[in-house]
Amino acid sequence: MLQKWAGRSLLKDKSRAILALEDLPIQLFPPLFMEAFSGGHTEVLKKMVQAWPFTCLPLGSPMRKTELDMIRVALDGLDMLAAQQDRP
């Protein structure tokens, strides 16, 4: 409950949320990603996809919610990541 509240609080300020991604503990990425996805935080979601620290991006659960606009945002973030030459 506290973790969910902290995520919502962070997402209220998109600039602060984006800056916090650099120092965000790895275990907080998945729940914050889901919170950003379900809350419609498009800019934060794009940046999260680009900063995603895992080899797999779990879009299965969000896709069940049929929020196509947010899925497009996540895919835009992946496109931006793929365009960067310095990342594998």
N, C-alpha and C positions, 0 to 999 in steps of 0.2 A: 504494500500500500504506500509506504513512504517513497519507494523507488518510483512508482507511478506518479505520485505527486511532484517529485523532484523533476521528472521528465516533462511533465506538463508546465511546470514553472519555467524551466529552461526554454521550452519551445515558445513561450509567450513573447520572447525577444529574439527574433530570427538572427540578428547580428551576433548576439551573445552566444546563441546556440551554435552557429557556424564556427565562431572562434573557439568554442569549447571542444570541438571535435578533435583538435590536436592533442588535448590532454585528457580526453574522455577514456576512462578505463575500458579495456576491451570487452569486459563482461556486460557493460551497459549499452553497447552498440545495438544488439538485437531488440531489447525492449524499447529503446529510444526510437529505433527505426520504425517499429510497429506503431508507436505513439504518433510519430511524424506522419506516417502513412495514413492512419485512421483519422488524424486531425486535419488533414489537408494542408500540411506545411510543405508546399512544393519546393521552395528554394532550399530549405534545410534538407529535405529528402534527396535532392540532386547532389548536394554536397556530401551527404552521408554515403550515398552510393559510390562517389568518387574516393572517399576516405575509408571505405569498408575494409576492415583488417583481416577478413577471412577469405578463404579461397572460393567459398560458395555463398551466393546471395539468395536467401530463402524467400522467393516470391510466391511460393505455393500457397501459404496461408493467406497473404493479402489478396491473392487472385480470387479466392473463394468469395471475397466480399464484393466482387464485381464493380469495383471502383476503377473504371477504365482510365479516367483522367490521371489518377495517381500512378497507375501502372505505366502510363506513357511518360510520366515524370521520371520514374525509376529507370525506364529504358533510355530516356534522354541523358540521364546521369551516366549510364553505361556507355552511351555513345561518346560522351565527353571524355570518359576515362580511356576508351579505346583510341581516341585521337591523340592522347598524350604519348609522346615517343619515349619518355623516360620511365614508364611503368611497364612491367611484364603483362 
